[in-house]
Amino acid sequence: MALADLDCKGRVGLIEKWGGVEAGMQREAMKRDPEKLIQLKAFQESQLRNARKALSGS
């Protein structure tokens, strides 16, 4: 079943189309509210720092 699914996605170019649509949506989001994305990036970086600190035992 998984191989048939993969074959179908390849034949119709689903991954490329999906990626193109997603990229377009991201570009629109960046134009519409860049400050929100800056805040999201800062939050994600904070989460990553905290996770690294927790995993290192510090």
Protein Blocks (a to p, Z undefined) as FASTA:
>chain_A
ZZmmmmmmmmnommmmmmmmmmmmmmmmmmmmmmlmmmmmmmmmmmmmmmmmmmnoZZ
